[in-house]
Amino acid sequence: MFRISTFGESHGKALGVIVDGCPAGVSIDEAFIQEELARRRPGQSKIVTQRKEADQVQILSGVFEGVSTGTPIGMVIFNSDARSKDYSHIADKFRPSHADYTFHAKYGRRDYRGGGRSSARETAARVAAGAIAKLFLQQQGIDLFAYVSQVGKLQMSNNYSKISKENIESNPVRCPDQDLAAEMETLIKEVRKDGDTIGGVVSAVVKNCPAGLGEPVFDKFHADLAKAMLSINACKGFEYGSGFAGVSMRGSEHNDAFYQDGDEVKTRSNHSGGVQGGITNGMDIYFRCAFKPVATIVSEQESINEAGEEVVVTGKGRHDPCVVPRAVPIVEAMTALVLADHLLRQRAAQL
């Protein structure tokens, strides 16, 4: 019921999004939307791509006197620092682990400038839409946040309840453990100096989500959440609750016992990650997203071109040595979109 359509390419004139299904009466804070985009934008620190984009959003429709009207909300972000010439050397070449070949196989043509539609720059539109969803959720008392929990082999404890949310934005890595964040930043700088890239993990938490969201079969809440996360560029894995660690536990260890706390039903443990049978149970929702190393590296790589001839590909242009610091607001945006959609669906089901 809460739907978005994005448009635009990395080196096109603009990126944009249409948000359809946002209820009327939601206070739309343009400054908040801009703050969310600033967290994702390129050039914000020395450990991300140095492309300089202000990512200034313009709201075109669906908002009047600072409040949503219930009609489609249109937003646009104009590109200003595209350097298409940086990609002319791979106009007919397939970069390893990029979408070059698969786009060519599907469409018979492709926009090679920064990856075109397959570029992670498309996620700027998602973050703008996610900010609208966040504003709606804030009015419902639902809180969510994400943070970097791993870069390479440097890893935080999985116990999200012990982190300080306020520390997430205090460093360019967006890791709430300040000492570990410093190590991660050093590692990312070393990797960049080597002309290489490295992957990492973004963890996310949702608090105060009501019980009852999600469907029992195909539209399970965690399944829609997984689809949303795996739609993000470079995301290669998703787990919620105990995830893969649960396979080493016995049922007697893993089961979450219920108890009554005043008017609320709670569980003494939360291995379920706030979702049981595809439906939220009111406990904290927590999950992890694995992001691969960025495919563009400076080193020479063997490949082929559109004619099937063997070629050598060398990475040029401006790229992130590690995507996870900028992926944090994207993960939050996609989480907010899923939550807003399921919240509205549940309301409709109760009419």
C-alpha positions in Angstrom: 0.0 0.0 0.0 3.0 2.3 0.5 4.7 2.1 -2.9 7.6 3.8 -4.6 9.0 4.1 -8.2 12.4 5.5 -8.8 13.9 6.8 -12.0 17.3 8.0 -13.3 20.8 6.9 -13.9 24.2 7.6 -12.4 25.2 10.0 -15.1 21.8 11.1 -16.3 20.3 14.5 -15.7 18.6 13.6 -12.5 17.3 10.9 -10.1 13.8 10.9 -8.7 11.1 9.0 -6.9 7.3 8.9 -6.8 5.9 7.9 -3.4 2.3 6.6 -3.7 0.2 5.6 -0.8 1.5 8.0 1.9 -1.5 8.9 4.0 -2.7 12.5 4.1 -1.8 14.5 7.2 1.8 13.4 7.7 4.1 16.3 8.6 6.8 16.5 5.9 10.0 18.0 7.3 12.1 18.9 4.2 15.2 19.5 6.4 14.9 16.0 7.7 14.8 14.5 4.2 17.9 16.6 3.3 19.7 15.3 6.4 19.0 11.7 5.4 20.3 12.4 1.9 23.4 14.0 3.4 24.2 10.8 5.3 24.2 8.9 2.0 25.7 11.4 -0.4 29.2 10.9 -1.9 32.2 13.0 -0.9 31.2 13.2 2.8 34.5 11.8 4.1 38.0 10.5 3.0 36.8 6.9 3.1 34.1 7.2 0.5 33.9 8.2 -3.2 35.0 11.7 -3.8 32.3 12.5 -6.3 30.9 15.9 -5.2 27.1 15.9 -5.2 25.0 18.1 -3.0 22.0 15.8 -3.5 19.6 18.7 -3.0 16.1 17.3 -3.1 13.1 19.2 -4.7 9.6 18.2 -3.7 7.4 18.5 -6.8 4.0 17.3 -5.6 1.9 15.7 -2.9 2.9 18.2 -0.1 1.0 21.4 0.8 1.9 23.7 3.7 4.3 21.1 5.0 1.8 18.3 5.2 1.2 15.3 2.9 -2.0 15.6 0.9 -2.6 11.9 0.2 -1.7 12.3 -3.5 1.6 11.0 -5.0 4.7 12.7 -3.7 7.2 13.5 -6.4 10.8 14.3 -5.6 13.8 15.0 -7.8 17.6 15.2 -7.2 19.7 16.7 -10.1 23.2 15.4 -10.8 25.9 18.0 -11.0 29.3 16.2 -10.9 29.1 13.3 -13.4 32.3 12.6 -15.3 31.2 10.3 -18.1 34.6 10.4 -19.7 35.9 8.3 -16.8 34.0 5.3 -18.3 34.7 5.7 -22.0 37.5 3.0 -21.8 34.9 0.3 -20.8 32.2 1.4 -23.3 32.2 -2.1 -24.8 33.9 -4.1 -22.0 32.4 -6.2 -19.3 33.8 -5.3 -15.9 34.2 -8.4 -13.6 31.4 -8.7 -11.0 29.5 -5.6 -12.4 26.1 -5.6 -14.0 27.7 -4.8 -17.4 27.2 -8.2 -19.0 23.9 -9.0 -17.4 22.4 -5.7 -18.6 23.7 -6.4 -22.1 22.3 -9.9 -22.0 18.9 -8.7 -20.9 18.4 -5.5 -22.9 21.0 -5.8 -25.7 22.3 -2.4 -24.8 23.5 -0.6 -21.7 24.5 2.8 -20.2 28.1 2.2 -19.4 28.5 5.6 -17.7 29.0 4.7 -14.0 26.8 1.7 -14.5 23.8 3.7 -15.5 20.6 2.3 -13.9 22.6 -0.4 -12.0 24.7 2.2 -10.2 24.2 2.6 -6.4 23.5 6.3 -7.1 19.9 5.2 -7.7 19.6 4.7 -3.9 19.6 8.4 -3.3 16.0 8.3 -4.5 15.2 5.5 -2.2 16.6 7.4 0.8 14.4 10.4 -0.1 11.4 8.1 -0.1 12.5 6.3 3.0 12.7 9.7 4.8 9.0 10.1 4.0 8.3 6.7 5.5 10.4 7.5 8.5 8.3 10.6 9.2 5.2 8.6 9.0 6.6 5.9 11.4 7.7 8.6 13.8 4.1 9.6 14.3 3.3 6.0 15.2 6.1 5.9 17.8 8.2 3.4 15.8 12.0 3.9 16.0 14.7 2.3 13.7 18.4 2.7 13.2 21.3 0.9 11.5 25.0 0.9 12.0 28.2 -0.7 10.7 29.0 -3.8 12.7 31.8 -5.3 10.6 34.4 -4.3 8.0 36.5 -7.1 6.7 37.4 -9.2 9.7 36.9 -6.4 12.2 33.6 -7.3 13.9 31.5 -6.0 16.7 29.6 -8.2 19.2 26.1 -9.1 17.9 24.5 -7.8 21.0 22.8 -4.7 19.7 21.2 -3.9 23.1 24.6 -2.8 24.4 25.3 -0.2 21.8 24.8 3.5 22.2 22.7 4.8 19.3 24.1 8.3 19.7 27.6 7.1 18.8 26.7 5.9 15.3 27.1 9.2 13.6 30.1 10.3 15.6 32.6 8.8 13.1 32.8 8.4 9.3 32.4 4.6 9.5 29.1 4.8 11.4 30.2 2.1 13.9 29.0 2.8 17.4 32.1 1.2 19.0 34.5 4.1 18.8 37.8 2.1 19.2 36.7 -0.4 16.6 35.5 2.4 14.3 39.0 3.8 14.4 40.5 0.5 13.4 37.9 0.1 10.6 38.7 3.6 9.3 42.4 2.7 9.2 41.7 -0.5 7.4 39.5 1.2 4.7 42.2 3.8 4.1 44.8 1.0 3.7 42.6 -0.9 1.3 42.1 2.3 -0.7 45.8 3.0 -0.8 46.3 -0.5 -2.2 43.8 0.2 -5.0 41.5 -2.5 -3.6 38.1 -2.7 -1.9 36.6 -4.5 1.1 33.2 -5.6 2.3 31.3 -5.4 5.6 28.1 -5.8 7.5 25.3 -3.3 8.3 23.1 -4.3 11.3 19.7 -2.8 11.9 17.2 -2.6 14.8 13.5 -1.7 14.9 12.0 -0.7 18.3 8.3 -0.3 19.3 7.0 -2.1 16.2 3.5 -3.4 17.1 2.6 -7.1 17.0 0.6 -8.3 14.0 2.4 -6.9 10.9 3.1 -9.4 8.1 1.3 -12.3 6.5 1.5 -16.0 7.4 2.6 -17.4 4.0 4.1 -15.5 1.0 4.2 -12.0 2.4 5.9 -12.8 5.6 7.3 -9.7 7.3 10.9 -11.0 7.3 10.6 -12.2 3.7 9.6 -8.7 2.5 12.4 -7.3 4.7 14.9 -9.6 3.0 13.7 -8.7 -0.4 14.1 -5.0 0.4 17.6 -5.5 1.7 18.8 -7.8 -1.1 17.5 -5.2 -3.6 20.3 -2.8 -2.4 23.4 -2.7 -4.6 26.2 -5.0 -3.3 24.1 -6.7 -0.7 24.9 -10.4 -0.7 23.3 -11.8 2.4 20.5 -11.3 5.0 19.8 -12.8 8.3 17.4 -11.8 11.1 17.2 -12.8 14.7 19.6 -15.6 15.5 20.2 -16.2 11.8 22.8 -18.8 10.9 24.0 -18.9 14.5 20.7 -20.6 15.4 21.7 -23.9 13.7 24.2 -24.7 16.5 21.5 -24.3 19.2 18.9 -26.8 20.5 15.2 -26.0 20.5 15.3 -25.8 24.3 17.9 -23.0 24.0 16.4 -21.2 21.0 12.7 -21.0 22.0 11.6 -17.6 23.2 9.4 -18.0 26.3 6.4 -15.7 26.6 5.4 -13.7 29.7 2.8 -11.0 30.5 4.2 -7.5 31.3 1.3 -5.4 32.3 -0.8 -5.0 29.1 1.9 -6.3 26.9 3.0 -9.8 25.8 6.8 -10.2 25.7 9.4 -12.9 25.3 12.3 -13.5 27.8 14.7 -14.0 24.9 14.5 -12.8 21.3 16.2 -15.3 19.1 13.2 -14.9 16.8 14.3 -11.3 16.0 10.8 -9.9 16.6 9.1 -12.1 13.9 7.4 -15.4 14.4 5.4 -17.2 11.7 6.1 -14.3 9.4 4.3 -11.9 11.7 5.8 -9.4 14.1 5.4 -10.2 17.8 6.1 -6.8 19.3 9.7 -7.4 20.3 12.7 -5.7 18.8 13.3 -6.6 15.2 17.0 -7.0 14.4 18.9 -8.2 11.3 22.2 -8.1 9.5 23.0 -7.3 5.8 26.3 -8.5 4.2 27.8 -6.2 1.6 30.5 -7.5 -0.9 33.7 -5.6 -1.7 33.1 -3.0 -4.4 33.7 -4.6 -7.8 35.7 -1.6 -9.2 39.4 -2.0 -8.4 42.4 -0.2 -9.7 44.3 -3.4 -10.6 44.2 -4.9 -14.1 41.6 -7.6 -14.6 41.1 -10.1 -17.4 37.7 -9.9 -19.1 35.9 -9.9 -22.5 34.2 -7.2 -24.6 30.8 -7.3 -26.4 32.4 -9.0 -29.3 33.7 -11.8 -27.1 37.3 -10.8 -27.4 39.7 -11.0 -24.5 40.5 -7.6 -23.0 42.1 -6.1 -19.9 39.9 -3.9 -17.7 41.4 -1.3 -15.3 39.2 0.6 -12.8 39.0 4.4 -13.2 36.7 7.1 -11.8 35.6 7.7 -8.3 34.5 4.8 -6.2 34.0 3.7 -2.6 36.7 1.4 -1.1 33.9 0.1 1.2 30.2 0.7 0.8 28.9 0.0 4.3 29.3 3.6 5.8 27.0 5.0 3.1 24.8 1.9 3.1 23.6 2.6 6.6 21.0 5.2 5.6 19.9 3.0 2.6 19.3 0.1 4.9 17.3 2.3 7.2 15.3 3.7 4.3 14.4 0.3 2.9 13.4 -0.9 6.4 11.1 2.2 6.9 9.4 1.5 3.5 8.6 -2.1 4.5 7.4 -1.1 7.9 5.2 1.7 6.5 3.7 -0.7 3.9 2.9 -3.4 6.4 1.5 -1.0 8.9 -0.9 0.4 6.4 -1.9 -3.1 5.2 -2.6 -4.2 8.7 -4.8 -1.1 9.3 -6.7 -1.9 6.1 -7.2 -5.5 7.2 -8.7 -4.4 10.5 -11.3 -2.1 8.9 
